[in-house]
Amino acid sequence: SMSTLVSDIITGGIATSVAAIFTNPMEVIKTRLQLQGELAEGRVKRHYKGFVDGFLRVGREEGIHALQKGLFAGMIYQFFMNGARLGCYPTLKHALGEDGTPSPLNTAKQFTAALVLSRDIAL
């Protein structure tokens, strides 16, 4: 039903937004390392030796709050993009006729639902 779908999307959005709190520090360091690599081509000094060094240096030199830069934007993105995908999955499985019993056909239906909701598929 529509109320179940909306509820699943909201629940998925909340789940992915909360997950962003824990993954955002890694995104911050990953982005800095990528930018450092881009700038290195222009002979700019490297600030971070790797992920662990970047994590420790940012925390020590800029404060622990710097590891959560961009968190709000990340949470909004997660809520709408991945929350919708996660929330639509049960409804799409049901629409495909997946009934919860272990069988190769139900596995194929689950796979199809996941593939349809994947943002990485090329049409």
Secondary structure as the mmCIF struct_conf table of DSSP 4:
data_model
#
loop_
_struct_conf.conf_type_id
_struct_conf.id
_struct_conf.beg_label_comp_id
_struct_conf.beg_label_asym_id
_struct_conf.beg_label_seq_id
_struct_conf.end_label_comp_id
_struct_conf.end_label_asym_id
_struct_conf.end_label_seq_id
HELX_RH_AL_P HELX_RH_AL_P1 MET A 2 ALA A 40
TURN_TY1_P TURN_TY1_P1 GLU A 41 ARG A 43
HELX_LH_PP_P HELX_LH_PP_P1 VAL A 44 ARG A 46
BEND BEND1 LYS A 49 GLY A 50
HELX_RH_AL_P HELX_RH_AL_P2 PHE A 51 GLU A 62
HELX_RH_3T_P HELX_RH_3T_P1 ILE A 64 GLN A 68
TURN_TY1_P TURN_TY1_P2 LYS A 69 GLY A 70
HELX_RH_AL_P HELX_RH_AL_P3 LEU A 71 TYR A 77
HELX_RH_PI_P HELX_RH_PI_P1 GLN A 78 ASN A 82
HELX_RH_AL_P HELX_RH_AL_P4 GLY A 83 ALA A 95
TURN_TY1_P TURN_TY1_P3 LEU A 96 GLY A 97
BEND BEND2 GLY A 100 THR A 101
HELX_RH_AL_P HELX_RH_AL_P5 PRO A 104 LEU A 117
TURN_TY1_P TURN_TY1_P4 ARG A 119 ASP A 120
#
